[in-house]
Each structure stands twice: as structure tokens, then as C-alpha cells.
Amino acid sequence: MKLNNDFLVHTSGNETVVVPTGKAAFSGIVKGNLTLGAMLEILKNDVSEEELIKKMKEQYDAPDGAIEKDIRKLLGSLRKIGALDE
């Protein structure tokens, strides 16, 4: 899976935003922190959920299960707005 090309990611300061292009069915803005930005950066390339989890664990130290929970939540949100190519 990877981030759909109809969505643009921009990080400024401590905030990351995902904005749809005119081709996307979703119209709105998704806001998040730098961790969101790191996940989306990985999703610019085709990866599995397991690879995404592994790469995030390499970058962040978090309690057991926290990264997996956050990634599943993110993927669910991205699926809902049509931002993932699977």
C-alpha cells in the first residue's frame, strides 16, 4: 500500500497536513504531528503494514503496542478518505 498521488503532504514546524488535490473525492484537511509526517513519508513508497510498523519502531521508542495501534488508526483514517492505494 502507499499514499495515493491525489493527496499532498506538507510539514511545517511541528505540524503535518494532508491536503487532497482536485482529483480526490475527499475535500478537507487532515492535521497531525511530526509522527504523522514520519508515517506518511514512509507511505510515499509501497510498503506493507508490517514494514511500516518496523520502520516506525526503528525511528521511535514507544511502549509495546503503541506504534501498532497508531498505525492501524492512521491506516483506517486514510482508507476512509480514499488516500491509500492498496
DOPA-257101 format. One record per atom (N, C-alpha, C): x, y, z; residue number from 1; atom name. Coordinates in Angstrom, 1 decimal. Atoms other than C-alpha are relative to their C-alpha. Layout:
# residues N
<vexmi><X>X</X><Y>Y</Y><Z>Z</Z><resi>NUM</resi><name>CA</name></vexmi>
...
END
This chain:
# residues 86
<vexmi><X>0.8</X><Y>-1.2</Y><Z>0.0</Z><resi>1</resi><name>N</name></vexmi>
<vexmi><X>0.0</X><Y>0.0</Y><Z>0.0</Z><resi>1</resi><name>CA</name></vexmi>
<vexmi><X>0.9</X><Y>1.2</Y><Z>0.0</Z><resi>1</resi><name>C</name></vexmi>
<vexmi><X>-0.7</X><Y>-1.3</Y><Z>0.0</Z><resi>2</resi><name>N</name></vexmi>
<vexmi><X>1.0</X><Y>3.6</Y><Z>-0.5</Z><resi>2</resi><name>CA</name></vexmi>
<vexmi><X>-0.9</X><Y>1.1</Y><Z>0.0</Z><resi>2</resi><name>C</name></vexmi>
<vexmi><X>0.8</X><Y>-1.2</Y><Z>0.0</Z><resi>3</resi><name>N</name></vexmi>
<vexmi><X>-0.3</X><Y>7.1</Y><Z>-0.2</Z><resi>3</resi><name>CA</name></vexmi>
<vexmi><X>-0.4</X><Y>0.3</Y><Z>-1.5</Z><resi>3</resi><name>C</name></vexmi>
<vexmi><X>0.5</X><Y>-0.3</Y><Z>1.3</Z><resi>4</resi><name>N</name></vexmi>
<vexmi><X>-2.5</X><Y>8.0</Y><Z>-3.2</Z><resi>4</resi><name>CA</name></vexmi>
<vexmi><X>0.6</X><Y>1.3</Y><Z>-0.5</Z><resi>4</resi><name>C</name></vexmi>
<vexmi><X>-0.6</X><Y>-1.2</Y><Z>0.6</Z><resi>5</resi><name>N</name></vexmi>
<vexmi><X>-1.0</X><Y>10.6</Y><Z>-5.5</Z><resi>5</resi><name>CA</name></vexmi>
<vexmi><X>-0.9</X><Y>1.2</Y><Z>0.0</Z><resi>5</resi><name>C</name></vexmi>
<vexmi><X>1.0</X><Y>-1.1</Y><Z>0.0</Z><resi>6</resi><name>N</name></vexmi>
<vexmi><X>-4.2</X><Y>12.7</Y><Z>-5.2</Z><resi>6</resi><name>CA</name></vexmi>
<vexmi><X>0.1</X><Y>0.7</Y><Z>1.3</Z><resi>6</resi><name>C</name></vexmi>
<vexmi><X>-0.2</X><Y>-0.6</Y><Z>-1.3</Z><resi>7</resi><name>N</name></vexmi>
<vexmi><X>-3.0</X><Y>13.7</Y><Z>-1.7</Z><resi>7</resi><name>CA</name></vexmi>
<vexmi><X>1.4</X><Y>0.5</Y><Z>0.2</Z><resi>7</resi><name>C</name></vexmi>
<vexmi><X>-1.3</X><Y>-0.7</Y><Z>-0.2</Z><resi>8</resi><name>N</name></vexmi>
<vexmi><X>-0.2</X><Y>16.1</Y><Z>-0.8</Z><resi>8</resi><name>CA</name></vexmi>
<vexmi><X>0.3</X><Y>0.1</Y><Z>1.5</Z><resi>8</resi><name>C</name></vexmi>
<vexmi><X>-0.4</X><Y>-0.1</Y><Z>-1.4</Z><resi>9</resi><name>N</name></vexmi>
<vexmi><X>1.7</X><Y>16.1</Y><Z>2.5</Z><resi>9</resi><name>CA</name></vexmi>
<vexmi><X>1.0</X><Y>1.2</Y><Z>0.1</Z><resi>9</resi><name>C</name></vexmi>
<vexmi><X>-0.9</X><Y>-1.1</Y><Z>-0.3</Z><resi>10</resi><name>N</name></vexmi>
<vexmi><X>3.3</X><Y>19.2</Y><Z>4.0</Z><resi>10</resi><name>CA</name></vexmi>
<vexmi><X>0.2</X><Y>0.0</Y><Z>1.5</Z><resi>10</resi><name>C</name></vexmi>
<vexmi><X>-0.4</X><Y>-0.1</Y><Z>-1.4</Z><resi>11</resi><name>N</name></vexmi>
<vexmi><X>5.2</X><Y>19.5</Y><Z>7.2</Z><resi>11</resi><name>CA</name></vexmi>
<vexmi><X>0.6</X><Y>1.4</Y><Z>0.2</Z><resi>11</resi><name>C</name></vexmi>
<vexmi><X>-0.5</X><Y>-1.3</Y><Z>-0.3</Z><resi>12</resi><name>N</name></vexmi>
<vexmi><X>5.9</X><Y>22.9</Y><Z>8.8</Z><resi>12</resi><name>CA</name></vexmi>
<vexmi><X>0.0</X><Y>0.1</Y><Z>1.5</Z><resi>12</resi><name>C</name></vexmi>
<vexmi><X>-0.1</X><Y>-0.1</Y><Z>-1.4</Z><resi>13</resi><name>N</name></vexmi>
<vexmi><X>7.2</X><Y>23.3</Y><Z>12.3</Z><resi>13</resi><name>CA</name></vexmi>
<vexmi><X>-0.3</X><Y>-1.4</Y><Z>0.6</Z><resi>13</resi><name>C</name></vexmi>
<vexmi><X>0.4</X><Y>1.3</Y><Z>-0.7</Z><resi>14</resi><name>N</name></vexmi>
<vexmi><X>5.6</X><Y>20.6</Y><Z>14.5</Z><resi>14</resi><name>CA</name></vexmi>
<vexmi><X>-1.3</X><Y>-0.6</Y><Z>-0.6</Z><resi>14</resi><name>C</name></vexmi>
<vexmi><X>1.3</X><Y>0.4</Y><Z>0.5</Z><resi>15</resi><name>N</name></vexmi>
<vexmi><X>2.5</X><Y>20.1</Y><Z>12.3</Z><resi>15</resi><name>CA</name></vexmi>
<vexmi><X>0.2</X><Y>-0.6</Y><Z>-1.4</Z><resi>15</resi><name>C</name></vexmi>
<vexmi><X>0.1</X><Y>0.6</Y><Z>1.3</Z><resi>16</resi><name>N</name></vexmi>
<vexmi><X>1.9</X><Y>17.9</Y><Z>9.3</Z><resi>16</resi><name>CA</name></vexmi>
<vexmi><X>-1.5</X><Y>0.1</Y><Z>-0.5</Z><resi>16</resi><name>C</name></vexmi>
<vexmi><X>1.4</X><Y>-0.1</Y><Z>0.6</Z><resi>17</resi><name>N</name></vexmi>
<vexmi><X>-1.1</X><Y>18.4</Y><Z>7.0</Z><resi>17</resi><name>CA</name></vexmi>
<vexmi><X>0.0</X><Y>-0.9</Y><Z>-1.3</Z><resi>17</resi><name>C</name></vexmi>
<vexmi><X>0.2</X><Y>0.8</Y><Z>1.2</Z><resi>18</resi><name>N</name></vexmi>
<vexmi><X>-2.5</X><Y>16.1</Y><Z>4.3</Z><resi>18</resi><name>CA</name></vexmi>
<vexmi><X>-1.1</X><Y>0.8</Y><Z>-0.7</Z><resi>18</resi><name>C</name></vexmi>
<vexmi><X>0.9</X><Y>-0.8</Y><Z>0.8</Z><resi>19</resi><name>N</name></vexmi>
<vexmi><X>-4.3</X><Y>18.0</Y><Z>1.5</Z><resi>19</resi><name>CA</name></vexmi>
<vexmi><X>-0.4</X><Y>-0.7</Y><Z>-1.3</Z><resi>19</resi><name>C</name></vexmi>
<vexmi><X>0.3</X><Y>0.6</Y><Z>1.3</Z><resi>20</resi><name>N</name></vexmi>
<vexmi><X>-6.3</X><Y>16.5</Y><Z>-1.4</Z><resi>20</resi><name>CA</name></vexmi>
<vexmi><X>0.2</X><Y>0.9</Y><Z>-1.1</Z><resi>20</resi><name>C</name></vexmi>
<vexmi><X>0.0</X><Y>-0.8</Y><Z>1.2</Z><resi>21</resi><name>N</name></vexmi>
<vexmi><X>-5.7</X><Y>17.7</Y><Z>-4.9</Z><resi>21</resi><name>CA</name></vexmi>
<vexmi><X>-1.4</X><Y>0.0</Y><Z>-0.5</Z><resi>21</resi><name>C</name></vexmi>
<vexmi><X>1.4</X><Y>-0.1</Y><Z>0.6</Z><resi>22</resi><name>N</name></vexmi>
<vexmi><X>-8.7</X><Y>18.5</Y><Z>-7.1</Z><resi>22</resi><name>CA</name></vexmi>
<vexmi><X>-0.5</X><Y>-1.4</Y><Z>-0.5</Z><resi>22</resi><name>C</name></vexmi>
<vexmi><X>0.5</X><Y>1.4</Y><Z>0.5</Z><resi>23</resi><name>N</name></vexmi>
<vexmi><X>-8.8</X><Y>14.8</Y><Z>-8.3</Z><resi>23</resi><name>CA</name></vexmi>
<vexmi><X>-0.5</X><Y>-0.9</Y><Z>1.1</Z><resi>23</resi><name>C</name></vexmi>
<vexmi><X>0.4</X><Y>0.9</Y><Z>-1.2</Z><resi>24</resi><name>N</name></vexmi>
<vexmi><X>-9.5</X><Y>13.4</Y><Z>-4.8</Z><resi>24</resi><name>CA</name></vexmi>
<vexmi><X>-1.5</X><Y>0.2</Y><Z>0.2</Z><resi>24</resi><name>C</name></vexmi>
<vexmi><X>1.4</X><Y>-0.1</Y><Z>-0.3</Z><resi>25</resi><name>N</name></vexmi>
<vexmi><X>-13.1</X><Y>12.7</Y><Z>-3.8</Z><resi>25</resi><name>CA</name></vexmi>
<vexmi><X>-0.2</X><Y>0.7</Y><Z>1.4</Z><resi>25</resi><name>C</name></vexmi>
<vexmi><X>0.0</X><Y>-0.6</Y><Z>-1.4</Z><resi>26</resi><name>N</name></vexmi>
<vexmi><X>-12.3</X><Y>13.9</Y><Z>-0.2</Z><resi>26</resi><name>CA</name></vexmi>
<vexmi><X>0.3</X><Y>1.5</Y><Z>-0.1</Z><resi>26</resi><name>C</name></vexmi>
<vexmi><X>-0.3</X><Y>-1.4</Y><Z>0.0</Z><resi>27</resi><name>N</name></vexmi>
<vexmi><X>-12.4</X><Y>17.6</Y><Z>0.4</Z><resi>27</resi><name>CA</name></vexmi>
<vexmi><X>0.1</X><Y>0.4</Y><Z>1.5</Z><resi>27</resi><name>C</name></vexmi>
<vexmi><X>-0.3</X><Y>-0.4</Y><Z>-1.4</Z><resi>28</resi><name>N</name></vexmi>
<vexmi><X>-10.8</X><Y>18.7</Y><Z>3.7</Z><resi>28</resi><name>CA</name></vexmi>
<vexmi><X>1.5</X><Y>-0.1</Y><Z>0.2</Z><resi>28</resi><name>C</name></vexmi>
<vexmi><X>-1.4</X><Y>0.0</Y><Z>-0.4</Z><resi>29</resi><name>N</name></vexmi>
<vexmi><X>-7.5</X><Y>18.8</Y><Z>5.5</Z><resi>29</resi><name>CA</name></vexmi>
<vexmi><X>0.1</X><Y>-1.0</Y><Z>1.2</Z><resi>29</resi><name>C</name></vexmi>
<vexmi><X>-0.4</X><Y>0.8</Y><Z>-1.1</Z><resi>30</resi><name>N</name></vexmi>
<vexmi><X>-6.0</X><Y>16.2</Y><Z>7.8</Z><resi>30</resi><name>CA</name></vexmi>
<vexmi><X>1.2</X><Y>0.6</Y><Z>0.7</Z><resi>30</resi><name>C</name></vexmi>
<vexmi><X>-1.1</X><Y>-0.6</Y><Z>-0.7</Z><resi>31</resi><name>N</name></vexmi>
<vexmi><X>-3.8</X><Y>17.7</Y><Z>10.5</Z><resi>31</resi><name>CA</name></vexmi>
<vexmi><X>0.6</X><Y>-1.0</Y><Z>1.0</Z><resi>31</resi><name>C</name></vexmi>
<vexmi><X>-0.6</X><Y>0.8</Y><Z>-1.0</Z><resi>32</resi><name>N</name></vexmi>
<vexmi><X>-1.3</X><Y>15.9</Y><Z>12.7</Z><resi>32</resi><name>CA</name></vexmi>
<vexmi><X>1.4</X><Y>0.5</Y><Z>0.4</Z><resi>32</resi><name>C</name></vexmi>
<vexmi><X>-1.3</X><Y>-0.4</Y><Z>-0.6</Z><resi>33</resi><name>N</name></vexmi>
<vexmi><X>2.1</X><Y>16.0</Y><Z>14.4</Z><resi>33</resi><name>CA</name></vexmi>
<vexmi><X>1.1</X><Y>-0.6</Y><Z>-0.9</Z><resi>33</resi><name>C</name></vexmi>
<vexmi><X>-1.2</X><Y>0.5</Y><Z>0.8</Z><resi>34</resi><name>N</name></vexmi>
<vexmi><X>5.6</X><Y>15.1</Y><Z>13.2</Z><resi>34</resi><name>CA</name></vexmi>
<vexmi><X>0.0</X><Y>-1.5</Y><Z>-0.1</Z><resi>34</resi><name>C</name></vexmi>
<vexmi><X>0.1</X><Y>1.4</Y><Z>0.1</Z><resi>35</resi><name>N</name></vexmi>
<vexmi><X>4.9</X><Y>11.4</Y><Z>13.9</Z><resi>35</resi><name>CA</name></vexmi>
<vexmi><X>-0.9</X><Y>-0.4</Y><Z>-1.2</Z><resi>35</resi><name>C</name></vexmi>
<vexmi><X>0.8</X><Y>0.2</Y><Z>1.2</Z><resi>36</resi><name>N</name></vexmi>
<vexmi><X>2.1</X><Y>11.5</Y><Z>11.3</Z><resi>36</resi><name>CA</name></vexmi>
<vexmi><X>0.8</X><Y>0.2</Y><Z>-1.2</Z><resi>36</resi><name>C</name></vexmi>
<vexmi><X>-0.9</X><Y>-0.3</Y><Z>1.2</Z><resi>37</resi><name>N</name></vexmi>
<vexmi><X>4.6</X><Y>13.1</Y><Z>8.9</Z><resi>37</resi><name>CA</name></vexmi>
<vexmi><X>1.0</X><Y>-1.1</Y><Z>-0.2</Z><resi>37</resi><name>C</name></vexmi>
<vexmi><X>-1.0</X><Y>1.1</Y><Z>0.2</Z><resi>38</resi><name>N</name></vexmi>
<vexmi><X>7.1</X><Y>10.3</Y><Z>9.5</Z><resi>38</resi><name>CA</name></vexmi>
<vexmi><X>-0.7</X><Y>-1.2</Y><Z>-0.6</Z><resi>38</resi><name>C</name></vexmi>
<vexmi><X>0.7</X><Y>1.2</Y><Z>0.6</Z><resi>39</resi><name>N</name></vexmi>
<vexmi><X>4.4</X><Y>7.6</Y><Z>8.8</Z><resi>39</resi><name>CA</name></vexmi>
<vexmi><X>-0.3</X><Y>0.3</Y><Z>-1.5</Z><resi>39</resi><name>C</name></vexmi>
<vexmi><X>0.3</X><Y>-0.3</Y><Z>1.3</Z><resi>40</resi><name>N</name></vexmi>
<vexmi><X>3.3</X><Y>9.4</Y><Z>5.7</Z><resi>40</resi><name>CA</name></vexmi>
<vexmi><X>1.2</X><Y>0.0</Y><Z>-1.0</Z><resi>40</resi><name>C</name></vexmi>
<vexmi><X>-1.3</X><Y>0.0</Y><Z>0.8</Z><resi>41</resi><name>N</name></vexmi>
<vexmi><X>6.9</X><Y>9.8</Y><Z>4.5</Z><resi>41</resi><name>CA</name></vexmi>
<vexmi><X>0.3</X><Y>-1.5</Y><Z>-0.5</Z><resi>41</resi><name>C</name></vexmi>
<vexmi><X>-0.2</X><Y>1.4</Y><Z>0.4</Z><resi>42</resi><name>N</name></vexmi>
<vexmi><X>7.2</X><Y>6.0</Y><Z>4.6</Z><resi>42</resi><name>CA</name></vexmi>
<vexmi><X>-1.0</X><Y>-0.5</Y><Z>-1.0</Z><resi>42</resi><name>C</name></vexmi>
<vexmi><X>1.1</X><Y>0.4</Y><Z>0.9</Z><resi>43</resi><name>N</name></vexmi>
<vexmi><X>3.8</X><Y>5.6</Y><Z>2.8</Z><resi>43</resi><name>CA</name></vexmi>
<vexmi><X>0.2</X><Y>0.6</Y><Z>-1.4</Z><resi>43</resi><name>C</name></vexmi>
<vexmi><X>-0.3</X><Y>-0.5</Y><Z>1.4</Z><resi>44</resi><name>N</name></vexmi>
<vexmi><X>5.2</X><Y>7.6</Y><Z>-0.2</Z><resi>44</resi><name>CA</name></vexmi>
<vexmi><X>0.4</X><Y>-1.2</Y><Z>-0.9</Z><resi>44</resi><name>C</name></vexmi>
<vexmi><X>-0.4</X><Y>1.2</Y><Z>0.8</Z><resi>45</resi><name>N</name></vexmi>
<vexmi><X>6.6</X><Y>4.2</Y><Z>-1.2</Z><resi>45</resi><name>CA</name></vexmi>
<vexmi><X>-0.9</X><Y>-1.2</Y><Z>0.4</Z><resi>45</resi><name>C</name></vexmi>
<vexmi><X>0.8</X><Y>1.2</Y><Z>-0.2</Z><resi>46</resi><name>N</name></vexmi>
<vexmi><X>4.8</X><Y>0.9</Y><Z>-1.5</Z><resi>46</resi><name>CA</name></vexmi>
<vexmi><X>0.5</X><Y>-0.9</Y><Z>1.2</Z><resi>46</resi><name>C</name></vexmi>
<vexmi><X>-0.4</X><Y>0.8</Y><Z>-1.1</Z><resi>47</resi><name>N</name></vexmi>
<vexmi><X>5.0</X><Y>-0.9</Y><Z>1.9</Z><resi>47</resi><name>CA</name></vexmi>
<vexmi><X>-1.2</X><Y>-0.8</Y><Z>0.6</Z><resi>47</resi><name>C</name></vexmi>
<vexmi><X>1.0</X><Y>0.7</Y><Z>-0.7</Z><resi>48</resi><name>N</name></vexmi>
<vexmi><X>3.1</X><Y>-3.4</Y><Z>3.9</Z><resi>48</resi><name>CA</name></vexmi>
<vexmi><X>-0.2</X><Y>0.6</Y><Z>1.4</Z><resi>48</resi><name>C</name></vexmi>
<vexmi><X>0.2</X><Y>-0.5</Y><Z>-1.4</Z><resi>49</resi><name>N</name></vexmi>
<vexmi><X>1.6</X><Y>-2.7</Y><Z>7.3</Z><resi>49</resi><name>CA</name></vexmi>
<vexmi><X>1.1</X><Y>-0.4</Y><Z>0.9</Z><resi>49</resi><name>C</name></vexmi>
<vexmi><X>-1.1</X><Y>0.5</Y><Z>-0.9</Z><resi>50</resi><name>N</name></vexmi>
<vexmi><X>4.3</X><Y>-4.8</Y><Z>8.9</Z><resi>50</resi><name>CA</name></vexmi>
<vexmi><X>1.3</X><Y>0.8</Y><Z>-0.3</Z><resi>50</resi><name>C</name></vexmi>
<vexmi><X>-1.2</X><Y>-0.8</Y><Z>0.3</Z><resi>51</resi><name>N</name></vexmi>
<vexmi><X>7.1</X><Y>-2.9</Y><Z>7.1</Z><resi>51</resi><name>CA</name></vexmi>
<vexmi><X>-0.2</X><Y>1.4</Y><Z>0.6</Z><resi>51</resi><name>C</name></vexmi>
<vexmi><X>0.2</X><Y>-1.3</Y><Z>-0.6</Z><resi>52</resi><name>N</name></vexmi>
<vexmi><X>5.5</X><Y>0.4</Y><Z>8.2</Z><resi>52</resi><name>CA</name></vexmi>
<vexmi><X>0.3</X><Y>0.0</Y><Z>1.5</Z><resi>52</resi><name>C</name></vexmi>
<vexmi><X>-0.2</X><Y>0.2</Y><Z>-1.5</Z><resi>53</resi><name>N</name></vexmi>
<vexmi><X>5.4</X><Y>-0.8</Y><Z>11.8</Z><resi>53</resi><name>CA</name></vexmi>
<vexmi><X>1.5</X><Y>-0.1</Y><Z>0.3</Z><resi>53</resi><name>C</name></vexmi>
<vexmi><X>-1.5</X><Y>0.2</Y><Z>-0.2</Z><resi>54</resi><name>N</name></vexmi>
<vexmi><X>9.1</X><Y>-2.0</Y><Z>11.6</Z><resi>54</resi><name>CA</name></vexmi>
<vexmi><X>0.7</X><Y>1.3</Y><Z>-0.2</Z><resi>54</resi><name>C</name></vexmi>
<vexmi><X>-0.8</X><Y>-1.2</Y><Z>0.3</Z><resi>55</resi><name>N</name></vexmi>
<vexmi><X>10.3</X><Y>1.3</Y><Z>10.1</Z><resi>55</resi><name>CA</name></vexmi>
<vexmi><X>-0.3</X><Y>1.1</Y><Z>1.1</Z><resi>55</resi><name>C</name></vexmi>
<vexmi><X>0.4</X><Y>-1.0</Y><Z>-1.0</Z><resi>56</resi><name>N</name></vexmi>
<vexmi><X>8.4</X><Y>3.4</Y><Z>12.7</Z><resi>56</resi><name>CA</name></vexmi>
<vexmi><X>0.7</X><Y>-0.4</Y><Z>1.3</Z><resi>56</resi><name>C</name></vexmi>
<vexmi><X>-0.7</X><Y>0.5</Y><Z>-1.2</Z><resi>57</resi><name>N</name></vexmi>
<vexmi><X>9.9</X><Y>1.2</Y><Z>15.5</Z><resi>57</resi><name>CA</name></vexmi>
<vexmi><X>1.5</X><Y>0.3</Y><Z>0.0</Z><resi>57</resi><name>C</name></vexmi>
<vexmi><X>-1.4</X><Y>-0.3</Y><Z>0.2</Z><resi>58</resi><name>N</name></vexmi>
<vexmi><X>13.4</X><Y>1.9</Y><Z>14.1</Z><resi>58</resi><name>CA</name></vexmi>
<vexmi><X>0.2</X><Y>1.5</Y><Z>0.3</Z><resi>58</resi><name>C</name></vexmi>
<vexmi><X>-0.1</X><Y>-1.5</Y><Z>-0.2</Z><resi>59</resi><name>N</name></vexmi>
<vexmi><X>12.7</X><Y>5.7</Y><Z>14.4</Z><resi>59</resi><name>CA</name></vexmi>
<vexmi><X>-0.5</X><Y>0.5</Y><Z>1.4</Z><resi>59</resi><name>C</name></vexmi>
<vexmi><X>0.6</X><Y>-0.5</Y><Z>-1.2</Z><resi>60</resi><name>N</name></vexmi>
<vexmi><X>10.7</X><Y>5.9</Y><Z>17.6</Z><resi>60</resi><name>CA</name></vexmi>
<vexmi><X>0.0</X><Y>-1.1</Y><Z>1.1</Z><resi>60</resi><name>C</name></vexmi>
<vexmi><X>0.1</X><Y>0.8</Y><Z>-1.2</Z><resi>61</resi><name>N</name></vexmi>
<vexmi><X>10.8</X><Y>4.4</Y><Z>21.1</Z><resi>61</resi><name>CA</name></vexmi>
<vexmi><X>-1.3</X><Y>0.2</Y><Z>0.6</Z><resi>61</resi><name>C</name></vexmi>
<vexmi><X>1.4</X><Y>-0.1</Y><Z>-0.5</Z><resi>62</resi><name>N</name></vexmi>
<vexmi><X>7.3</X><Y>3.7</Y><Z>22.3</Z><resi>62</resi><name>CA</name></vexmi>
<vexmi><X>-0.4</X><Y>-1.2</Y><Z>0.8</Z><resi>62</resi><name>C</name></vexmi>
<vexmi><X>0.5</X><Y>1.2</Y><Z>-0.7</Z><resi>63</resi><name>N</name></vexmi>
<vexmi><X>5.5</X><Y>1.4</Y><Z>24.7</Z><resi>63</resi><name>CA</name></vexmi>
<vexmi><X>-0.5</X><Y>-1.1</Y><Z>-0.9</Z><resi>63</resi><name>C</name></vexmi>
<vexmi><X>0.5</X><Y>1.1</Y><Z>0.8</Z><resi>64</resi><name>N</name></vexmi>
<vexmi><X>4.6</X><Y>-2.1</Y><Z>23.4</Z><resi>64</resi><name>CA</name></vexmi>
<vexmi><X>-1.4</X><Y>0.3</Y><Z>-0.5</Z><resi>64</resi><name>C</name></vexmi>
<vexmi><X>1.3</X><Y>-0.1</Y><Z>0.6</Z><resi>65</resi><name>N</name></vexmi>
<vexmi><X>1.7</X><Y>-1.9</Y><Z>21.1</Z><resi>65</resi><name>CA</name></vexmi>
<vexmi><X>-0.5</X><Y>1.4</Y><Z>-0.4</Z><resi>65</resi><name>C</name></vexmi>
<vexmi><X>0.4</X><Y>-1.4</Y><Z>0.4</Z><resi>66</resi><name>N</name></vexmi>
<vexmi><X>1.5</X><Y>1.9</Y><Z>20.8</Z><resi>66</resi><name>CA</name></vexmi>
<vexmi><X>0.2</X><Y>0.3</Y><Z>-1.4</Z><resi>66</resi><name>C</name></vexmi>
<vexmi><X>-0.3</X><Y>-0.3</Y><Z>1.4</Z><resi>67</resi><name>N</name></vexmi>
<vexmi><X>3.1</X><Y>2.1</Y><Z>17.4</Z><resi>67</resi><name>CA</name></vexmi>
<vexmi><X>-1.0</X><Y>-0.7</Y><Z>-0.9</Z><resi>67</resi><name>C</name></vexmi>
<vexmi><X>0.9</X><Y>0.8</Y><Z>0.8</Z><resi>68</resi><name>N</name></vexmi>
<vexmi><X>0.9</X><Y>-0.7</Y><Z>16.0</Z><resi>68</resi><name>CA</name></vexmi>
<vexmi><X>-1.4</X><Y>0.7</Y><Z>0.1</Z><resi>68</resi><name>C</name></vexmi>
<vexmi><X>1.3</X><Y>-0.6</Y><Z>-0.2</Z><resi>69</resi><name>N</name></vexmi>
<vexmi><X>-2.2</X><Y>1.0</Y><Z>17.5</Z><resi>69</resi><name>CA</name></vexmi>
<vexmi><X>-0.2</X><Y>1.3</Y><Z>-0.8</Z><resi>69</resi><name>C</name></vexmi>
<vexmi><X>0.0</X><Y>-1.3</Y><Z>0.7</Z><resi>70</resi><name>N</name></vexmi>
<vexmi><X>-1.3</X><Y>4.4</Y><Z>16.0</Z><resi>70</resi><name>CA</name></vexmi>
<vexmi><X>-0.1</X><Y>-0.2</Y><Z>-1.5</Z><resi>70</resi><name>C</name></vexmi>
<vexmi><X>0.0</X><Y>0.3</Y><Z>1.4</Z><resi>71</resi><name>N</name></vexmi>
<vexmi><X>-0.6</X><Y>2.9</Y><Z>12.6</Z><resi>71</resi><name>CA</name></vexmi>
<vexmi><X>-1.3</X><Y>-0.5</Y><Z>-0.5</Z><resi>71</resi><name>C</name></vexmi>
<vexmi><X>1.3</X><Y>0.5</Y><Z>0.4</Z><resi>72</resi><name>N</name></vexmi>
<vexmi><X>-3.8</X><Y>1.0</Y><Z>12.5</Z><resi>72</resi><name>CA</name></vexmi>
<vexmi><X>-1.1</X><Y>1.1</Y><Z>-0.1</Z><resi>72</resi><name>C</name></vexmi>
<vexmi><X>0.9</X><Y>-1.1</Y><Z>0.0</Z><resi>73</resi><name>N</name></vexmi>
<vexmi><X>-5.7</X><Y>4.1</Y><Z>13.4</Z><resi>73</resi><name>CA</name></vexmi>
<vexmi><X>0.2</X><Y>0.9</Y><Z>-1.2</Z><resi>73</resi><name>C</name></vexmi>
<vexmi><X>-0.3</X><Y>-0.8</Y><Z>1.2</Z><resi>74</resi><name>N</name></vexmi>
<vexmi><X>-3.9</X><Y>6.1</Y><Z>10.7</Z><resi>74</resi><name>CA</name></vexmi>
<vexmi><X>-0.5</X><Y>-0.7</Y><Z>-1.3</Z><resi>74</resi><name>C</name></vexmi>
<vexmi><X>0.4</X><Y>0.7</Y><Z>1.3</Z><resi>75</resi><name>N</name></vexmi>
<vexmi><X>-4.5</X><Y>3.5</Y><Z>8.0</Z><resi>75</resi><name>CA</name></vexmi>
<vexmi><X>-1.5</X><Y>0.0</Y><Z>-0.1</Z><resi>75</resi><name>C</name></vexmi>
<vexmi><X>1.5</X><Y>0.0</Y><Z>0.1</Z><resi>76</resi><name>N</name></vexmi>
<vexmi><X>-8.2</X><Y>3.3</Y><Z>8.9</Z><resi>76</resi><name>CA</name></vexmi>
<vexmi><X>-0.5</X><Y>1.4</Y><Z>-0.5</Z><resi>76</resi><name>C</name></vexmi>
<vexmi><X>0.4</X><Y>-1.4</Y><Z>0.4</Z><resi>77</resi><name>N</name></vexmi>
<vexmi><X>-8.5</X><Y>7.1</Y><Z>8.6</Z><resi>77</resi><name>CA</name></vexmi>
<vexmi><X>0.4</X><Y>0.3</Y><Z>-1.5</Z><resi>77</resi><name>C</name></vexmi>
<vexmi><X>-0.3</X><Y>-0.2</Y><Z>1.4</Z><resi>78</resi><name>N</name></vexmi>
<vexmi><X>-6.6</X><Y>7.2</Y><Z>5.3</Z><resi>78</resi><name>CA</name></vexmi>
<vexmi><X>-0.9</X><Y>-0.8</Y><Z>-1.0</Z><resi>78</resi><name>C</name></vexmi>
<vexmi><X>0.9</X><Y>0.8</Y><Z>0.8</Z><resi>79</resi><name>N</name></vexmi>
<vexmi><X>-8.7</X><Y>4.4</Y><Z>3.9</Z><resi>79</resi><name>CA</name></vexmi>
<vexmi><X>-1.4</X><Y>0.7</Y><Z>-0.2</Z><resi>79</resi><name>C</name></vexmi>
<vexmi><X>1.3</X><Y>-0.6</Y><Z>0.0</Z><resi>80</resi><name>N</name></vexmi>
<vexmi><X>-11.9</X><Y>6.2</Y><Z>4.9</Z><resi>80</resi><name>CA</name></vexmi>
<vexmi><X>-0.1</X><Y>1.2</Y><Z>-1.0</Z><resi>80</resi><name>C</name></vexmi>
<vexmi><X>0.0</X><Y>-1.2</Y><Z>0.9</Z><resi>81</resi><name>N</name></vexmi>
<vexmi><X>-10.9</X><Y>9.3</Y><Z>2.8</Z><resi>81</resi><name>CA</name></vexmi>
<vexmi><X>0.5</X><Y>-0.3</Y><Z>-1.4</Z><resi>81</resi><name>C</name></vexmi>
<vexmi><X>-0.5</X><Y>0.4</Y><Z>1.3</Z><resi>82</resi><name>N</name></vexmi>
<vexmi><X>-9.5</X><Y>7.3</Y><Z>-0.1</Z><resi>82</resi><name>CA</name></vexmi>
<vexmi><X>1.4</X><Y>0.4</Y><Z>-0.3</Z><resi>82</resi><name>C</name></vexmi>
<vexmi><X>-1.4</X><Y>-0.5</Y><Z>0.1</Z><resi>83</resi><name>N</name></vexmi>
<vexmi><X>-5.9</X><Y>8.3</Y><Z>0.5</Z><resi>83</resi><name>CA</name></vexmi>
<vexmi><X>1.0</X><Y>-1.1</Y><Z>-0.2</Z><resi>83</resi><name>C</name></vexmi>
<vexmi><X>-0.9</X><Y>1.1</Y><Z>0.1</Z><resi>84</resi><name>N</name></vexmi>
<vexmi><X>-4.4</X><Y>4.8</Y><Z>0.2</Z><resi>84</resi><name>CA</name></vexmi>
<vexmi><X>-0.2</X><Y>-0.8</Y><Z>-1.3</Z><resi>84</resi><name>C</name></vexmi>
<vexmi><X>0.0</X><Y>0.9</Y><Z>1.2</Z><resi>85</resi><name>N</name></vexmi>
<vexmi><X>-3.6</X><Y>2.8</Y><Z>-2.9</Z><resi>85</resi><name>CA</name></vexmi>
<vexmi><X>0.4</X><Y>-1.4</Y><Z>0.6</Z><resi>85</resi><name>C</name></vexmi>
<vexmi><X>-0.4</X><Y>1.3</Y><Z>-0.5</Z><resi>86</resi><name>N</name></vexmi>
<vexmi><X>-3.7</X><Y>-0.9</Y><Z>-1.9</Z><resi>86</resi><name>CA</name></vexmi>
<vexmi><X>-0.1</X><Y>-1.0</Y><Z>-1.1</Z><resi>86</resi><name>C</name></vexmi>
END
